[in-house]
Amino acid sequence: MSDLTRDILKQYWGYPSFRPMQEDIVDSVVEGKDTLALLPTGGGKSICFQVPAMTMEGICIVITPLISLMKDQVMHLKNIGIPAAAIFTGMHHNQVEIVYNQAVFGMLKFLYVSPERLMTDMFIEALKKMKVNLLAVDESHCISQWGYDFRPPYLKIAEIREYIPNTPVMALTATATPAVVEDIQYRLNFKERNVFQTSYERKNVTYNVIHDADKFGVMYRLFKRMDKGSGIVYVRSRKRTKIIADWLQSAGISASFYHAGLDAKTRDYRQQLWMNGTIKVIVATNAFGMGIDKPDVRLVVHLDIPDSLEAYFQEAGRAGRDLQPSEAFMIVAENDIDRLKDNIKNTYPELKKIRMIYEALGNYLQIPIGSGKNQSYNFDINDFCNAYNLSLLEVFNTIQLMEREGYIATSEALSSPSKIHIKAGREDLYRFQIEYQEFDTIIKYMLRNLPGVLSDFVNIREETISIKTGLSVEMIIKQIERLEKLDFLTYIPRNDKPQIFYLTERLDISNISLSEDVYKNRKEDADRRLQSVIDFVNNDEICRSVQLLRYFGENIKNTCGRCDVCSSRNRNDIDNKEYKIISDIIISELKENSAPIYEVVNNIKTYKEEKIVETIRWMVDNNIIRQDDKGKLSI
């Protein structure tokens, strides 16, 4: 089968061969085995289910919670000639129906669905009629009670396997501890244990922790010494993304900010500026990065401590995708750990507060008790908080808890253009045009310029139709809405707002409860993960890479030789022998005048260049000497 899979890889993706372990994973899936693949961020996980699915008759169902990634992969598959579609929160029910029909009648090779869709009657009925060749579960750590991003809808995946008993399941994730690895297989009903795992070690990425109250100063020096490539700064607060990006700009470093609260058009625009190198640094919350594959990220800086090593490893792992030397820095101030502990406490509001916010949410969205199941609603969290005088943090955390409990699902703001689907059959078109001649211009435009509009939803821009037809945008929208009322078409206006999807009908608050799995056990687990982060930050005895790898179950002894711990050890070795001599010589060289690095290095003849450069770097980082915009050193 390897020849066929390699041929498909070359034909559609243009790669002559698989990356290490990819081929073994693909062969396992083709042989019909339940398979768990653990590949690091940027390790090519999608290839591992897309290629084998192309070798087999039928459709591959892909379950993923990341709607933006889902849309990107569907677009990519379509661009290379593979029919694919997605169903996610916020879609019009007519759109969903068309996609299900395409899947049932064999018109799709891949169907992406969000996990909350799995137990809807519509999905189950469609699933029974599909010929499913593979069930792929992305971000599979979400199914584990020990995982850092547990999501109850994932637990439904095992239940749908009874409808497709002969279909193998493939689980994929970038980060999982040994306990999570076992839990994933158990909860997905693997027929037998079958794990493919590459080492988490990234030999080209150096992990560092710097304890310094002057975070901006340290960050500035790090980016000033970054000659090429791009960088990411991660923070926890949306407000701080703008403050830090503005500060970097004022300091002469091109930067912009990104978070989920921005509208989709702005996010896409800024991401593209960063991707093409127009902007050097993007300052972001953890909303940024999933599915981003920029090879030349040289530097990832965490100005706030992440609340889990899994999150840190994924975010830091966006550095050095091109396998070139890259660095990750966590900059820690004295009170950061106390702030992080407080944040964990605030993540779990009291049940009384949770019930009150749930009731306010139903009132805000105007959903009667007993209604709303499987319905989507536009949601502005800031407007909601202002309307009910609620804390943004409490509301955000309550929504996350309700999502984990399975009451609701959320989606970020999406760039969603207007869509149209003509429902009228071909035989009705002529009669309709005769009877309603006032719509003749717009109907002719749609039939001539929107291929596929009779069989599926197609994207439109009202402004383009206006230019082509001579009708005003207001008239275009008015006519389309009238045509919808006449049941001639379905119209979905553009939308770029976040949404809430009710998985159950709205309940009376007396029926709102949180299970131990979602509340007590999750809080205890969050505390354990927090302690792992604290231990990592404070452990200056063991190589940073070794610490991370041990957390993920790899018991290695080889140190990286470059992180802050290893460098400190190296400097201590130098201290008694060479370091003080070299640093004294450097200070002597700079006593009268500033000088470029190369000149200082050239003037010191008695020591190796790398030791001199290492000493200079340490002296700059510790404010003993400084480096200006032109690269000159001075005391």
Disulfide bonds with the S-S distance in Angstrom:
none
